[in-house]
Amino acid sequence: MVFDNSGIENIVADQNVIQHVMNKHGLNLGGHWDYERVTYDLKYQIEEGVYYLRIPGYAVEGDVGARNATIQMMDPYLGKHYYPTGIEYGEDEYFPPAVVEHCKRTIISISNDLREILA
């Protein structure tokens, strides 16, 4: 499930600023980065299964590994984890309404925080 037109996809900011805001809202970069891309994750472990809110971005300047990148954020998406195959994001997936609503609130809060810092 992709959260289109959330507003976060228009944000371009210093990697350290984005990292601070993502951590504040419980999203973790973990091992989901390379020298040009980042993916911040928020894990939901509930009775129906394990779900991940993912907010990706890519470096428009600098190097993610050196922590000196300027990151262009992208559309957030939600996926369900299936062991051992991985995460599925398709239209056929069921996403609990409470998880979807929490994701929407989290995305709005992150977007607002980043815009406030960057203003």
N, CA and C atoms as an extended XYZ file, in Angstrom:
357
Properties=species:S:1:pos:R:3:atomname:S:1:resname:S:1:resid:I:1 pbc="F F F"
N         0.847       -1.166        0.000 N   MET     1
C         0.000        0.000        0.000 CA  MET     1
C         0.896        1.233        0.000 C   MET     1
N         0.726        2.068       -1.002 N   VAL     2
C         1.507        3.294       -1.115 CA  VAL     2
C         0.664        4.461       -0.614 C   VAL     2
N         1.276        5.335        0.165 N   PHE     3
C         0.617        6.545        0.648 CA  PHE     3
C         0.991        7.681       -0.297 C   PHE     3
N         0.242        7.783       -1.405 N   ASP     4
C         0.495        8.806       -2.417 CA  ASP     4
C         0.157       10.188       -1.894 C   ASP     4
N         0.859       11.183       -2.416 N   ASN     5
C         0.566       12.587       -2.132 CA  ASN     5
C         0.498       12.893       -0.633 C   ASN     5
N         1.388       12.298        0.124 N   SER     6
C         1.418       12.528        1.571 CA  SER     6
C         2.093       13.850        1.919 C   SER     6
N         2.823       14.394        0.964 N   GLY     7
C         3.582       15.617        1.199 CA  GLY     7
C         5.029       15.350        1.546 C   GLY     7
N         5.301       14.199        2.098 N   ILE     8
C         6.677       13.885        2.501 CA  ILE     8
C         7.579       13.680        1.276 C   ILE     8
N         6.973       13.281        0.144 N   GLU     9
C         7.756       13.024       -1.066 CA  GLU     9
C         8.332       14.302       -1.674 C   GLU     9
N         7.906       15.457       -1.197 N   ASN    10
C         8.410       16.744       -1.696 CA  ASN    10
C         9.542       17.299       -0.844 C   ASN    10
N         9.898       16.601        0.217 N   ILE    11
C        10.898       17.120        1.163 CA  ILE    11
C        12.303       16.709        0.736 C   ILE    11
N        13.187       17.697        0.720 N   VAL    12
C        14.612       17.485        0.484 CA  VAL    12
C        15.326       18.110        1.676 C   VAL    12
N        16.148       17.311        2.364 N   ALA    13
C        16.791       17.812        3.582 CA  ALA    13
C        18.097       17.087        3.848 C   ALA    13
N        18.878       17.656        4.743 N   ASP    14
C        20.118       17.051        5.202 CA  ASP    14
C        19.813       15.713        5.871 C   ASP    14
N        20.619       14.741        5.600 N   GLN    15
C        20.453       13.385        6.134 CA  GLN    15
C        20.341       13.371        7.652 C   GLN    15
N        21.128       14.178        8.340 N   ASN    16
C        21.114       14.180        9.804 CA  ASN    16
C        19.809       14.732       10.359 C   ASN    16
N        19.224       15.713        9.689 N   VAL    17
C        17.932       16.261       10.096 CA  VAL    17
C        16.859       15.192        9.937 C   VAL    17
N        16.860       14.529        8.788 N   ILE    18
C        15.876       13.474        8.529 CA  ILE    18
C        16.037       12.345        9.540 C   ILE    18
N        17.266       11.945        9.802 N   GLN    19
C        17.539       10.874       10.765 CA  GLN    19
C        16.978       11.229       12.139 C   GLN    19
N        17.192       12.452       12.575 N   HIS    20
C        16.702       12.904       13.884 CA  HIS    20
C        15.172       12.806       13.953 C   HIS    20
N        14.486       13.303       12.940 N   VAL    21
C        13.018       13.289       12.934 CA  VAL    21
C        12.494       11.859       12.842 C   VAL    21
N        13.094       11.036       12.012 N   MET    22
C        12.641        9.645       11.885 CA  MET    22
C        12.793        8.908       13.217 C   MET    22
N        13.924        9.085       13.872 N   ASN    23
C        14.146        8.436       15.170 CA  ASN    23
C        13.134        8.919       16.203 C   ASN    23
N        12.830       10.205       16.183 N   LYS    24
C        11.843       10.779       17.100 CA  LYS    24
C        10.496       10.082       16.973 C   LYS    24
N        10.153        9.661       15.757 N   HIS    25
C         8.860        9.028       15.496 CA  HIS    25
C         8.943        7.496       15.468 C   HIS    25
N        10.071        6.940       15.889 N   GLY    26
C        10.195        5.499       16.027 CA  GLY    26
C        10.637        4.752       14.787 C   GLY    26
N        11.011        5.465       13.726 N   LEU    27
C        11.485        4.798       12.511 CA  LEU    27
C        12.983        4.602       12.600 C   LEU    27
N        13.427        3.467       12.101 N   ASN    28
C        14.809        3.045       12.227 CA  ASN    28
C        15.415        2.853       10.848 C   ASN    28
N        16.618        3.383       10.640 N   LEU    29
C        17.330        3.181        9.378 CA  LEU    29
C        17.908        1.778        9.308 C   LEU    29
N        18.423        1.279       10.396 N   GLY    30
C        18.963       -0.072       10.437 CA  GLY    30
C        19.943       -0.336        9.310 C   GLY    30
N        19.804       -1.482        8.677 N   GLY    31
C        20.692       -1.862        7.580 CA  GLY    31
C        20.121       -1.555        6.221 C   GLY    31
N        19.086       -0.741        6.171 N   HIS    32
C        18.406       -0.483        4.904 CA  HIS    32
C        18.911        0.791        4.246 C   HIS    32
N        20.173        0.760        3.853 N   TRP    33
C        20.742        1.891        3.143 CA  TRP    33
C        21.900        1.404        2.285 C   TRP    33
N        22.221        2.188        1.292 N   ASP    34
C        23.476        2.019        0.577 CA  ASP    34
C        24.033        3.433        0.411 C   ASP    34
N        24.894        3.657       -0.528 N   TYR    35
C        25.528        4.970       -0.625 CA  TYR    35
C        24.633        6.017       -1.277 C   TYR    35
N        23.527        5.573       -1.869 N   GLU    36
C        22.627        6.506       -2.540 CA  GLU    36
C        21.199        6.462       -2.007 C   GLU    36
N        20.820        5.395       -1.299 N   ARG    37
C        19.421        5.235       -0.880 CA  ARG    37
C        19.317        4.938        0.608 C   ARG    37
N        18.150        5.338        1.169 N   VAL    38
C        17.831        5.037        2.560 CA  VAL    38
C        16.397        4.524        2.617 C   VAL    38
N        16.108        3.713        3.630 N   THR    39
C        14.738        3.293        3.911 CA  THR    39
C        14.576        3.250        5.420 C   THR    39
N        13.669        4.082        5.918 N   TYR    40
C        13.365        4.131        7.343 CA  TYR    40
C        12.150        3.254        7.598 C   TYR    40
N        12.228        2.399        8.609 N   ASP    41
C        11.172        1.424        8.907 CA  ASP    41
C        10.565        1.634       10.278 C   ASP    41
N         9.258        1.386       10.339 N   LEU    42
C         8.541        1.299       11.604 CA  LEU    42
C         7.820       -0.041       11.591 C   LEU    42
N         8.143       -0.896       12.556 N   LYS    43
C         7.603       -2.253       12.615 CA  LYS    43
C         6.356       -2.301       13.494 C   LYS    43
N         5.318       -2.961       12.967 N   TYR    44
C         4.088       -3.213       13.718 CA  TYR    44
C         3.965       -4.725       13.886 C   TYR    44
N         4.045       -5.202       15.086 N   GLN    45
C         3.893       -6.628       15.361 CA  GLN    45
C         2.594       -6.798       16.138 C   GLN    45
N         1.554       -7.252       15.439 N   ILE    46
C         0.224       -7.383       16.021 CA  ILE    46
C        -0.295       -8.791       15.775 C   ILE    46
N        -1.463       -9.083       16.296 N   GLU    47
C        -2.028      -10.426       16.181 CA  GLU    47
C        -2.175      -10.877       14.726 C   GLU    47
N        -2.548       -9.947       13.837 N   GLU    48
C        -2.754      -10.289       12.424 CA  GLU    48
C        -1.463      -10.546       11.663 C   GLU    48
N        -0.332      -10.167       12.232 N   GLY    49
C         0.945      -10.390       11.567 CA  GLY    49
C         1.922       -9.260       11.830 C   GLY    49
N         2.973       -9.230       11.022 N   VAL    50
C         4.018       -8.211       11.138 CA  VAL    50
C         3.931       -7.317        9.909 C   VAL    50
N         3.865       -6.019       10.160 N   TYR    51
C         3.745       -5.025        9.094 CA  TYR    51
C         4.860       -4.006        9.242 C   TYR    51
N         5.259       -3.414        8.118 N   TYR    52
C         6.289       -2.390        8.133 CA  TYR    52
C         5.829       -1.162        7.367 C   TYR    52
N         5.900        0.000        8.034 N   LEU    53
C         5.791        1.273        7.345 CA  LEU    53
C         7.200        1.600        6.884 C   LEU    53
N         7.361        1.868        5.607 N   ARG    54
C         8.678        2.187        5.057 CA  ARG    54
C         8.630        3.550        4.391 C   ARG    54
N         9.615        4.374        4.717 N   ILE    55
C         9.733        5.683        4.101 CA  ILE    55
C        11.105        5.755        3.431 C   ILE    55
N        11.124        5.667        2.109 N   PRO    56
C        12.391        5.664        1.380 CA  PRO    56
C        12.842        7.070        0.980 C   PRO    56
N        14.102        7.154        0.615 N   GLY    57
C        14.665        8.386        0.077 CA  GLY    57
C        15.929        8.060       -0.685 C   GLY    57
N        16.427        9.052       -1.423 N   TYR    58
C        17.678        8.850       -2.145 CA  TYR    58
C        18.513       10.119       -2.076 C   TYR    58
N        19.810        9.943       -2.176 N   ALA    59
C        20.745       11.061       -2.069 CA  ALA    59
C        20.767       11.837       -3.376 C   ALA    59
N        20.462       13.125       -3.303 N   VAL    60
C        20.586       13.996       -4.474 CA  VAL    60
C        21.964       14.645       -4.481 C   VAL    60
N        22.637       14.537       -3.335 N   GLU    61
C        23.968       15.104       -3.185 CA  GLU    61
C        24.639       14.412       -2.000 C   GLU    61
N        25.931       14.190       -2.082 N   GLY    62
C        26.666       13.600       -0.970 CA  GLY    62
C        26.585       12.086       -0.933 C   GLY    62
N        26.954       11.537        0.224 N   ASP    63
C        27.105       10.101        0.403 CA  ASP    63
C        26.419        9.680        1.700 C   ASP    63
N        25.467        8.763        1.600 N   VAL    64
C        24.737        8.285        2.773 CA  VAL    64
C        25.695        7.645        3.774 C   VAL    64
N        26.625        6.840        3.308 N   GLY    65
C        27.566        6.159        4.192 CA  GLY    65
C        28.458        7.114        4.963 C   GLY    65
N        28.785        8.243        4.363 N   ALA    66
C        29.620        9.246        5.027 CA  ALA    66
C        28.786       10.204        5.873 C   ALA    66
N        27.474       10.023        5.859 N   ARG    67
C        26.529       10.854        6.625 CA  ARG    67
C        26.579       12.325        6.238 C   ARG    67
N        26.811       12.575        4.949 N   ASN    68
C        26.844       13.959        4.481 CA  ASN    68
C        25.927       14.166        3.275 C   ASN    68
N        24.874       13.366        3.205 N   ALA    69
C        23.983       13.409        2.048 CA  ALA    69
C        22.830       14.390        2.248 C   ALA    69
N        22.354       14.884        1.127 N   THR    70
C        21.083       15.591        1.073 CA  THR    70
C        20.099       14.597        0.491 C   THR    70
N        19.011       14.337        1.218 N   ILE    71
C        18.083       13.264        0.868 CA  ILE    71
C        16.782       13.817        0.286 C   ILE    71
N        16.369       13.260       -0.844 N   GLN    72
C        15.054       13.507       -1.424 CA  GLN    72
C        14.154       12.379       -0.936 C   GLN    72
N        13.124       12.736       -0.161 N   MET    73
C        12.212       11.722        0.352 CA  MET    73
C        11.291       11.232       -0.772 C   MET    73
N        10.714       10.044       -0.576 N   MET    74
C         9.833        9.429       -1.565 CA  MET    74
C         8.529        8.997       -0.885 C   MET    74
N         7.569        8.505       -1.683 N   ASP    75
C         6.284        8.070       -1.139 CA  ASP    75
C         6.454        6.940       -0.125 C   ASP    75
N         5.860        7.077        1.054 N   PRO    76
C         5.874        5.999        2.048 CA  PRO    76
C         4.991        4.833        1.586 C   PRO    76
N         5.273        3.644        2.099 N   TYR    77
C         4.449        2.487        1.767 CA  TYR    77
C         4.399        1.526        2.949 C   TYR    77
N         3.377        0.695        2.935 N   LEU    78
C         3.135       -0.275        3.996 CA  LEU    78
C         3.158       -1.670        3.402 C   LEU    78
N         3.824       -2.590        4.085 N   GLY    79
C         3.893       -3.968        3.618 CA  GLY    79
C         3.707       -4.950        4.755 C   GLY    79
N         3.334       -6.176        4.388 N   LYS    80
C         3.177       -7.253        5.362 CA  LYS    80
C         4.316       -8.243        5.191 C   LYS    80
N         4.898       -8.639        6.316 N   HIS    81
C         6.014       -9.580        6.294 CA  HIS    81
C         5.505      -11.022        6.303 C   HIS    81
N         6.070      -11.821        5.417 N   TYR    82
C         5.797      -13.264        5.367 CA  TYR    82
C         7.118      -13.993        5.529 C   TYR    82
N         7.186      -14.844        6.538 N   TYR    83
C         8.390      -15.640        6.742 CA  TYR    83
C         8.311      -16.868        5.850 C   TYR    83
N         9.323      -17.251        5.142 N   PRO    84
C        10.659      -16.679        5.001 CA  PRO    84
C        10.822      -15.833        3.743 C   PRO    84
N         9.743      -15.529        3.047 N   THR    85
C         9.880      -14.897        1.734 CA  THR    85
C        10.097      -13.393        1.759 C   THR    85
N         9.664      -12.704        2.814 N   GLY    86
C         9.897      -11.263        2.888 CA  GLY    86
C         8.615      -10.464        2.953 C   GLY    86
N         8.689       -9.218        2.506 N   ILE    87
C         7.580       -8.279        2.651 CA  ILE    87
C         6.833       -8.132        1.331 C   ILE    87
N         5.503       -8.183        1.430 N   GLU    88
C         4.633       -7.996        0.266 CA  GLU    88
C         3.895       -6.670        0.412 C   GLU    88
N         3.787       -5.934       -0.692 N   TYR    89
C         3.186       -4.606       -0.676 CA  TYR    89
C         1.945       -4.515       -1.557 C   TYR    89
N         1.537       -5.597       -2.172 N   GLY    90
C         0.520       -5.583       -3.215 CA  GLY    90
C        -0.862       -5.150       -2.802 C   GLY    90
N        -1.664       -4.873       -3.803 N   GLU    91
C        -3.056       -4.463       -3.622 CA  GLU    91
C        -3.895       -5.583       -3.001 C   GLU    91
N        -3.456       -6.824       -3.138 N   ASP    92
C        -4.204       -7.968       -2.617 CA  ASP    92
C        -4.029       -8.163       -1.112 C   ASP    92
N        -3.092       -7.447       -0.519 N   GLU    93
C        -2.806       -7.609        0.902 CA  GLU    93
C        -3.888       -6.949        1.760 C   GLU    93
N        -4.135       -7.536        2.925 N   TYR    94
C        -5.037       -6.939        3.907 CA  TYR    94
C        -4.192       -6.158        4.899 C   TYR    94
N        -4.542       -4.905        5.105 N   PHE    95
C        -3.856       -4.064        6.071 CA  PHE    95
C        -4.874       -3.618        7.117 C   PHE    95
N        -4.670       -3.982        8.379 N   PRO    96
C        -5.619       -3.605        9.434 CA  PRO    96
C        -5.835       -2.087        9.474 C   PRO    96
N        -7.085       -1.666        9.548 N   PRO    97
C        -7.385       -0.224        9.549 CA  PRO    97
C        -6.647        0.560       10.640 C   PRO    97
N        -6.471       -0.016       11.812 N   ALA    98
C        -5.763        0.690       12.888 CA  ALA    98
C        -4.303        0.949       12.511 C   ALA    98
N        -3.671       -0.015       11.827 N   VAL    99
C        -2.283        0.158       11.387 CA  VAL    99
C        -2.226        1.241       10.315 C   VAL    99
N        -3.147        1.199        9.369 N   VAL   100
C        -3.174        2.188        8.291 CA  VAL   100
C        -3.354        3.590        8.869 C   VAL   100
N        -4.268        3.748        9.815 N   GLU   101
C        -4.499        5.056       10.425 CA  GLU   101
C        -3.275        5.541       11.196 C   GLU   101
N        -2.626        4.630       11.917 N   HIS   102
C        -1.404        5.018       12.637 CA  HIS   102
C        -0.325        5.447       11.652 C   HIS   102
N        -0.202        4.731       10.550 N   CYS   103
C         0.774        5.101        9.518 CA  CYS   103
C         0.491        6.502        8.996 C   CYS   103
N        -0.766        6.789        8.694 N   LYS   104
C        -1.135        8.114        8.175 CA  LYS   104
C        -0.785        9.215        9.173 C   LYS   104
N        -1.109        8.990       10.444 N   ARG   105
C        -0.795        9.986       11.483 CA  ARG   105
C         0.721       10.172       11.617 C   ARG   105
N         1.457        9.078       11.556 N   THR   106
C         2.914        9.138       11.670 CA  THR   106
C         3.519        9.898       10.501 C   THR   106
N         3.050        9.611        9.295 N   ILE   107
C         3.561       10.297        8.102 CA  ILE   107
C         3.289       11.796        8.187 C   ILE   107
N         2.089       12.169        8.607 N   ILE   108
C         1.744       13.585        8.746 CA  ILE   108
C         2.627       14.250        9.794 C   ILE   108
N         2.843       13.586       10.921 N   SER   109
C         3.689       14.146       11.984 CA  SER   109
C         5.123       14.331       11.520 C   SER   109
N         5.645       13.351       10.804 N   ILE   110
C         7.014       13.446       10.279 CA  ILE   110
C         7.116       14.598        9.287 C   ILE   110
N         6.166       14.662        8.380 N   SER   111
C         6.156       15.730        7.382 CA  SER   111
C         6.084       17.099        8.051 C   SER   111
N         5.208       17.258        9.027 N   ASN   112
C         5.076       18.523        9.746 CA  ASN   112
C         6.359       18.895       10.480 C   ASN   112
N         6.959       17.925       11.162 N   ASP   113
C         8.205       18.187       11.893 CA  ASP   113
C         9.330       18.624       10.943 C   ASP   113
N         9.457       17.917        9.820 N   LEU   114
C        10.508       18.272        8.853 CA  LEU   114
C        10.265       19.656        8.278 C   LEU   114
N         9.029       19.963        7.934 N   ARG   115
C         8.713       21.286        7.378 CA  ARG   115
C         8.981       22.395        8.403 C   ARG   115
N         8.684       22.136        9.651 N   GLU   116
C         8.939       23.125       10.700 CA  GLU   116
C        10.431       23.393       10.859 C   GLU   116
N        11.219       22.324       10.859 N   ILE   117
C        12.668       22.467       10.994 CA  ILE   117
C        13.262       23.188        9.781 C   ILE   117
N        12.749       22.876        8.609 N   LEU   118
C        13.314       23.421        7.374 CA  LEU   118
C        12.812       24.828        7.030 C   LEU   118
N        11.783       25.269        7.749 N   ALA   119
C        11.200       26.598        7.448 CA  ALA   119
C        12.131       27.732        7.798 C   ALA   119
